[in-house]
Amino acid sequence: GNKLALNEIVAIYFLIGDLSAAELINRRFFQLHPDAAEPYMHQGNLSLAKRDTTSAMEYYNQALKRNPENQEFKQYVNSIKKSVKFDLIEENAVSSNQTDE
């Protein structure tokens, strides 16, 4: 149940593209450390990888609530949130352009 080890394992599986393994281990991370920010961050990344931006934003917000004083973490989450919002704006522009034709 080591928090640092779980954090690293989930990150490694995510980086090598094994999202189902990352998700499985992250579920265990949630169970063992329900107040930690990291599993919420990972779940946000996993949701984003599945293009579920709504869930991703919810998980990132939960992560920030659990770790508001970590400035580096806050900057990371905010940069992701900005890029997600930008992607959503772009997607809406593309879809509205397609309906004009």
C-alpha positions in Angstrom: 0.0 0.0 0.0 3.0 2.3 -0.4 1.6 5.6 -1.9 4.8 6.5 -3.8 5.1 3.0 -5.3 1.5 3.0 -6.4 1.8 6.4 -7.9 4.9 5.3 -9.9 3.3 2.0 -11.1 0.1 3.7 -12.3 2.2 6.4 -14.1 4.4 3.7 -15.8 1.4 1.7 -17.0 -0.2 4.9 -18.3 3.0 5.9 -20.1 3.4 2.6 -21.9 -0.2 2.7 -22.9 -1.6 -0.1 -20.8 -4.6 1.9 -19.7 -6.6 -1.0 -18.3 -3.7 -2.0 -16.0 -3.2 1.6 -15.0 -6.9 1.9 -14.2 -6.9 -1.4 -12.2 -4.0 -0.3 -10.0 -5.4 3.2 -9.7 -8.7 1.7 -8.3 -6.5 0.0 -5.6 -4.8 3.3 -5.0 -8.2 5.0 -4.4 -9.1 2.2 -1.9 -5.8 2.5 0.1 -5.5 6.3 0.0 -8.9 7.8 -0.4 -7.7 11.3 0.7 -4.7 11.4 -1.7 -4.7 13.7 -4.7 -2.7 11.4 -7.0 -5.3 8.8 -7.8 -7.7 11.6 -8.8 -5.0 13.0 -11.0 -4.3 9.6 -12.6 -8.0 9.0 -13.1 -8.3 12.4 -14.8 -5.5 11.5 -17.1 -7.1 8.1 -17.9 -10.5 9.9 -18.6 -8.7 12.3 -20.9 -7.0 9.4 -22.7 -10.5 8.1 -23.4 -11.6 11.6 -24.5 -14.0 11.9 -21.6 -13.2 15.5 -20.8 -16.1 16.0 -18.5 -14.9 13.2 -16.1 -11.3 14.3 -16.5 -12.2 17.9 -15.3 -14.1 16.5 -12.3 -11.2 14.3 -11.3 -8.7 17.1 -11.7 -10.9 19.4 -9.6 -11.0 16.7 -6.9 -7.2 16.3 -7.1 -6.8 20.0 -6.6 -9.2 20.0 -3.6 -7.0 17.4 -1.9 -3.7 19.1 -2.6 -4.4 22.9 -2.9 -1.1 24.0 -1.4 1.2 22.3 -3.9 1.9 25.0 -6.5 3.6 22.7 -9.0 0.6 20.3 -8.9 -1.8 23.3 -9.2 0.1 24.6 -12.3 0.0 21.1 -13.9 -3.7 20.7 -13.4 -4.5 24.2 -14.6 -2.4 23.7 -17.7 -4.3 20.5 -18.5 -7.6 22.3 -17.8 -6.7 25.1 -20.2 -5.8 22.7 -22.9 -9.0 20.7 -22.4 -11.0 23.9 -22.7 -9.1 24.9 -25.8 -9.8 21.4 -27.3 -13.5 21.7 -26.5 -13.7 25.2 -28.1 -11.9 23.8 -31.2 -14.2 20.8 -31.4 -17.3 23.0 -31.2 -15.9 25.3 -33.9 -15.2 22.3 -36.2 -18.7 20.8 -35.6 -20.5 24.1 -36.1 -18.6 24.6 -39.4 -19.6 21.2 -40.6 -23.3 22.0 -40.0 -23.0 25.1 -42.2 -22.2 23.2 -45.3 
